[in-house]
Amino acid sequence: MLGVGMISPIIGDALEDAPNAELVAVGSRTLARAEKFILRYTTAKAYGSYDAVLDDADVDIVYLPLPTSLCYEWTMKCAEKNKHVLVDKPLPPADQLKEMIEVCRSKGLVIMDGTHFVHSSRMQRIVEAARSGEIGKLRRVNCCFRWHMPVDNIRFKTELEPFGALGDLGWYCIKFGLSVCGFENKVIKVHADSVRHPETKSITAAVCSVFFEDGKSMMFDCEFNGAGATYWGEVIGGTGSMYVEDFVLPYKGSTAVCKKEELSPDLPYYKSKNLKITEEGNFQEIFPPATEKIVVTNTHGLSQCALMFEDFREAMEDPEKADRWAMEALATQTVLDTLYEETKRDSAWSDHANSSY
């Protein structure tokens, strides 16, 4: 692991639970920070530099929870040392990401983005239900991700995180939508409006629409705010819909809680049927549609983050699976890039309302 930021304890805890992976080395810009971090993990060694981790022969995979602007450089350094790479989102622009993928592929290395929720059994069940016709013909995906983020966070520094809230939060919405609508689905039109901080000029909020060639669409909003967290997703079909209130991080075991003992492999979502219409064309009843709560237990009772490492191990043994994860990352970043460019078409609103948080 290179760096000991906010997400690092979540990864460390997941590695303790993952059956086929363990944390063996942590590097930080200062040895003291790395040594403090590994007090939680008895198997890990501490290093006072990132390069020292890459030189450790016990390391097979390097996790990069680094600012977006550093991920290209350190992915290439990992490949030079024949290390597989797990890169935290968002990733560098698609042209750089293509090069990262090509270099890793040429050396037989896996490169995967560090999005946890797509590895959960719940998300797999939602995708299967959407594509099997359980809610009729798939029409649209809606989602939202808002998160408290103080203005002194690096995500407000455009030289480190150029995409702002669109990259940090919108990435998850895009990946949720593509997981359902299809990563191979051709995008024919996008629209994006953004709000920028008046001082840092970073994107603090965005409202986006993506339209696909086969008629499906996804719409989402993302925002850095001063009032907690919201992250829900909705899949809409011709005869019904599915809704998940915590698609990014399960409320139990989220970074808002960050208590390992509260991790739960039991993840719910909700399926609703549309209101029926009588032959006369009137609604039968003006009441909420019938809603069913469905609970999905993650494979082997593991957290979605631990399952990510199980999928990574399988990708190390199966080139087709490795290609799948790399191409899904590229498809997600390509849509993100397109939306980011769209935000530049019109002058963005200045976020004076939230300039003090």
Number of C-alpha atoms within 10 A of each C-alpha: 26 24 21 21 11 10 13 18 19 17 20 22 20 23 22 16 17 18 14 12 17 18 21 20 23 28 24 23 14 14 15 12 17 24 18 11 21 20 12 12 17 10 12 19 17 23 22 17 17 18 16 15 23 25 12 14 9 10 17 16 24 23 22 24 23 21 19 25 17 15 22 18 12 20 25 18 14 24 23 13 15 17 25 23 25 22 24 20 23 30 29 24 19 19 12 14 21 16 13 21 21 15 17 23 17 9 13 16 23 26 31 27 20 22 20 20 23 21 21 23 22 25 22 17 13 22 20 13 18 22 17 12 14 19 22 17 16 24 18 22 27 20 24 23 26 22 18 14 20 14 21 10 8 14 24 25 18 16 13 15 23 23 28 27 29 32 26 22 25 28 24 26 29 26 23 26 27 21 18 22 24 17 18 11 14 12 17 11 13 17 17 22 20 27 21 23 22 16 12 14 17 25 31 29 25 24 19 22 18 22 18 17 11 12 12 21 21 25 21 21 23 28 26 27 19 15 11 11 15 16 21 18 21 23 26 23 22 15 16 21 24 24 22 22 18 21 28 23 17 23 17 19 19 16 14 12 12 16 14 14 8 12 18 17 22 18 22 17 21 16 22 18 19 16 16 13 11 10 8 7 8 10 12 12 11 8 8 10 15 11 15 12 13 13 13 18 16 20 15 10 15 22 27 29 24 26 26 26 25 18 15 25 16 13 20 17 11 12 14 11 16 22 17 14 18 22 18 19 27 23 21 23 24 17 19 23 18 18 26 23 12 16 20 12 11 10 11 17 15 18 19 12 9 15 15 10 13
